[in-house]
Amino acid sequence: MTNYLVLLRHGQSQWNLENKFTGFHNVELSDQGIEEAKKAGDLLKKAGISFDQVFTSTLQRANNTARLALTEAGQGDLIGSMVAHDDLRERDYGDLTGLDKDQTREKYGAEQVHIWRRSYDTRPPGGECLQDVVEVRVRPYYDANIKPLVDAGKNVLIAAHGNSLRAMLIILGVETPDSINDAEFPTGVPLVFELDGGKITKRYFLD
């Protein structure tokens, strides 16, 4: 019996639009991000995927994306039981938070910024590396709270962030620390995993 795990990166945020490192900073969706979240809900509705449980980050850009998508999908009744947790937040960019990405490259050099952004185990000053997001936060939370539902055949939506969802790809075993650099999450586009008996059988973006 097929069940679904859907990963949804929040719609474009105001700081995505302004090209800033966002991390834990709690910014709103941009106008485009609101439309992306609604479109995600429409795509889920057209795909005929209905959810048993929804998990989201405590940051409003992810939380509001989930609300907008569920409403558009005709599943607004799930909003009241939606579970928000800090462990699903974006990676903490530390001292880079709020800085313009282009100006940061000029200050520290493009190579150093690339390492901070894409290295699996190198932390930016005062922040987290992706390995921290995987092992300290997302894996323990997923194993304790989400995996039992997925293994029981429930349909689950996780609305979160680029890096907490990239962490999920490693946890699910579809990417490795070596391959994760090539994994991109467009804003507001649902990534669907079809499962059978807890095993992934298909993986695709809805468009």
Residue pairs with C-beta under 8 A, 6 or more apart in sequence:
1 153
1 196
2 194
2 195
2 196
2 201
3 150
3 153
3 154
3 155
3 194
3 195
3 196
4 49
4 51
4 155
4 156
4 192
4 193
4 194
4 195
5 150
5 155
5 156
5 158
5 172
5 192
5 193
5 195
6 44
6 49
6 51
6 155
6 156
6 157
6 158
6 190
6 191
6 192
6 193
7 158
7 160
7 165
7 168
7 185
7 190
7 191
7 193
8 40
8 65
8 66
8 69
8 157
8 158
8 159
8 160
8 188
8 189
8 190
8 191
9 160
9 161
9 162
9 165
9 185
9 186
9 187
9 188
9 189
10 29
10 33
10 37
10 57
10 59
10 61
10 62
10 64
10 65
10 159
10 160
10 161
10 187
10 188
11 29
11 30
11 32
11 33
11 34
11 35
11 36
11 37
11 40
11 61
11 65
11 68
11 187
11 188
12 29
12 30
12 32
12 33
12 36
12 187
12 188
13 22
13 27
13 28
13 29
13 30
13 33
13 61
14 27
14 28
14 29
14 30
14 33
15 21
15 22
15 25
15 27
15 98
16 22
16 30
16 33
16 187
17 30
17 32
17 33
18 100
19 100
19 101
19 102
20 98
20 99
20 100
20 101
21 93
21 96
21 97
21 98
21 99
21 101
21 104
22 90
22 93
22 97
23 90
23 91
23 92
23 93
23 94
23 96
23 97
23 127
24 59
24 89
24 90
24 92
24 93
24 97
25 97
25 98
26 59
26 60
26 61
27 60
27 61
28 60
28 61
28 64
29 37
29 60
29 61
29 64
29 65
33 61
33 65
33 187
33 188
34 64
34 68
36 65
36 187
36 188
36 189
37 64
37 65
37 68
37 69
37 72
37 188
38 68
38 69
38 72
39 72
39 188
40 65
40 68
40 69
40 72
40 188
40 189
40 190
40 206
41 68
41 69
41 70
41 71
41 72
41 73
42 72
42 73
43 189
43 190
43 206
43 207
44 69
44 73
44 190
44 206
45 72
45 73
45 74
46 206
47 190
47 192
47 206
49 155
49 192
50 73
50 75
50 155
51 70
51 75
51 78
51 155
51 156
51 157
52 149
52 154
52 155
52 156
53 78
53 81
53 83
53 149
53 154
53 155
53 156
53 157
54 66
54 70
54 78
54 79
54 81
54 82
54 83
54 156
54 157
54 158
54 159
55 82
55 83
55 84
55 85
55 88
55 145
55 146
55 156
55 157
55 158
55 159
55 160
56 62
56 63
56 65
56 66
56 82
56 83
56 84
56 85
56 88
56 158
56 159
56 160
57 63
57 84
57 85
57 86
57 88
57 89
57 90
57 159
57 160
57 161
57 164
58 84
58 85
58 86
58 88
58 89
59 89
59 90
59 161
61 161
62 88
62 159
62 160
62 161
63 82
63 84
63 159
65 159
65 188
66 79
66 82
66 157
66 159
67 76
67 79
67 82
69 157
69 159
69 190
70 76
70 78
70 79
70 82
70 157
71 79
83 145
85 141
85 145
86 137
87 137
87 138
87 140
87 141
88 137
88 138
88 141
88 158
88 160
88 161
88 164
89 137
89 160
89 161
89 164
90 160
90 161
90 162
90 163
90 164
91 127
91 128
91 129
91 130
91 132
91 133
91 161
91 163
91 164
92 126
92 127
92 128
93 124
93 127
93 128
94 123
94 124
94 125
94 126
94 127
94 128
95 124
95 125
95 126
95 127
96 104
96 116
96 124
96 125
96 127
97 127
101 113
104 113
105 113
115 122
116 122
116 123
116 124
116 127
118 181
119 129
119 130
120 129
120 130
120 131
120 177
120 178
120 180
121 129
121 130
121 131
121 177
122 129
123 129
123 132
128 136
130 163
130 166
130 167
130 177
130 180
131 177
133 163
133 164
133 167
134 167
134 170
134 171
137 164
137 167
138 164
138 167
138 168
138 171
139 167
139 171
142 168
142 171
146 156
146 158
149 156
150 156
150 195
150 198
151 198
158 165
158 168
160 168
162 185
165 185
165 191
166 175
166 180
166 183
166 185
169 175
169 180
169 183
170 176
170 177
170 180
172 193
172 200
173 200
174 200
174 203
175 183
185 191
186 205
189 205
189 206
189 207
190 205
190 206
191 203
191 204
191 205
192 202
192 203
192 204
192 205
192 206
193 200
193 202
193 203
194 200
194 201
194 202
194 203
195 201
